[in-house]
Amino acid sequence: MESPAAAPGPPGPANVTKILEKGGQFSVFTRLLKATREDVTLNGQLNNTNNAITIFAPSDSAFSSLKPGTLNSLNDQEKAELVQFHIIPQYLSNSQFQTVSNPLTTQAGSGGRLELNVTTAGNSVNITTGLTNTSVSGTIYTDNQLAVYQVDKESPDTAVDNSGAVTLNVLDNAVFFGVGIVAVIFSL
């Protein structure tokens, strides 16, 4: 007589890259996660049930407005900070956006550096950085430890050159990089 099969254990932590790959329109952000090994860091953080994360994932269309070669011109540290700028080290549900205490510190900064402000207007969730504004355009995944939201709209306030492409401005050891939510200030 065979013994009954063991009951499956609790599900493992969410895998950020698999979630984004399943979403189908985050290949650029997924490549950045992998290239910078931030995917390993995030998945390690999610293995600890005391950690919670919110990711504002730019869609491929958010990156499509960049001039060709812009991402390739960033060094590894800048790419890592670019990814980290889209990550809040706390879980934020849709309903929490209405009551969140701004500014929110991203994983890219501390001490007032690289922060986001989240506001709501009706059903819209807006994100501002002081350099750019964008809106959350959808929920990709949520499980009370990890929330992944899509951002892909370009702000009219974002610096745009004559071709309509977003510009990468370098000024006094700071890089201002605008693609929807992708607004990063690097202190070099």
N, C-alpha and C positions, 0 to 999 in steps of 0.2 A: 504494500500500500504506500502510495506516494504521500509525502507530507504536503500540506497546502503551501502555495507560494507565499513568500513573505510579502506583507503589504508594502507598497512603495513608500519610501521616506518622504519627508516634506520636500517640496520643490526647492531647487537651488536658487541662488540669487539670480536676478535678471542679468542678462548679458547685453551690454549697451550696443555693441557693434551688430549683434544679431537683430536686435530691435530695429536699429536704423536700416540695416540691409533689408529687413522685411518691409519697412516703410517704402522702399523702392525709389525714393527721390533724395537720398542723402549720401550719394557716393563720394562727393568731394569731402564732406565733413567726416565721413567714415574713413576715408584715406588719410586725412589729417590725424584722426584719432590713432590710427594704426602706426603711421609714420613717426609720431611723437611718443608712442607707447602710452599715451594717456588712456587708451582703452584698458590696458593692464592695470593702471592705477585705479581707474574707476571701478573695474570689476573687483579689484582687491578691496576697495572701500565698501562695496556692496556686500562682500562676504561677511563684514562685520555688521550685525543687525542693529548696532547703535548708530550707524552712519546712514544718512539720508541725502539724496541728491536730486536737484532739479536741473535739467538740461534744456536750453533753448537752442535747438538744432536748426541751423540754417539749411534750407533746401538747396538743391543744385541750382535752382533759378536765382537764388540770392547771390551765388558766386558767379553766375553767368555774366553779370554786368561788369565784372572786373576786367581790366585790360589784360590781354594774354601775357602770361609770365609773371603776373603780380605775386601769386602765391609762391612760385618758385624763387622769387627774389628774396623771400624771407628766410632768415637763418633758422636753425632748429629751435633755438630758444624762443624766437618770435612766433614760430608756428605753435609751439607748446602753449605760450601765453594766449595766442589767438583761440585755441581750443578751450583753455581754462577759463577764458573770459565768458564763455557760454555756459558755465557750470556754476550753480549756486550750491554751497555745501549744506543744504537743508531741503526737505521735501516741501513743495508748495502745491497744494491742490488748486483746482480752478476757483473754489470758493475762498481760499486763503488769499488770492490776489487782491480781493476787496479790502482786506484788513492788514496786509503786510506792512511792516514798519520799514520805510525807506531811509536811506539807500541800502541796497543789498550788496554785500561784499561777494565778489566772485572768487573762484579758486585761483585766479590770476593775481589777485591783489589783496592788500590789507592796509589798514591805517588810512582809509579814505582814498585809496588808489584803485582804479579799475572797478568802479561800482556801477550798479544799475538802479534805476528807479522804475517801479511797476505801478501803474495806475489803471483804473477801470473806468469805463464809460458805457453804461448799459451792459451789453454782452461782450464788448471789446476789452481786451487786455492789451495795454500799450506799454512799451518798454522804451525808456530814454536813457541816454548815457551822457548827455551834455553835448555830444557831437552828432548824434543820429537818433532817430525815432523809428520804431517799427511796431508791429502788432503781432501777437500770437495768432497764427492762422489755423491751428488745429492741435488736438491732443494726439500724440503718437502712442503713448504708453503711460500707465500709472498703476502702481501697486502698493501705495502707502509707504514705500521706502524710496522709490524712484519715480520721478515724473519726467517725461520727455515731451516737449512742446515744439511744434514747427513754427519757424519764423521765416518769411520769404519775401516780404514786401519792402521795397525800397522807399525810403523817406524822401519827400521833396526837399528836406533840409540837408540832405547828404551832399557833399561836394561832388559835382559831376563836371567832367570836361566836355568839350564841344562834341565829342563822339557819343555822349550819353553814358560813358563808362565812369564808374566810381574811381576817384583818384586816391592814390597813396601819397600822403603829404608827410614830409620829414621836416621837423622844425626843432632846433635846439635839443637834440638827443631824445626827441619824442616822435613816435610814429602814430599818426592818426589814420586809421584804416576803417573805412565805412562800407559796410554791406549789410543793410538791414540792421540786425542786432550786432553784426560784426563791427563794432567800433572799439578799437583797442588803443590804449596809450601805453607805449613801452618806455620805461625809463632805462635807457641804455647805460 
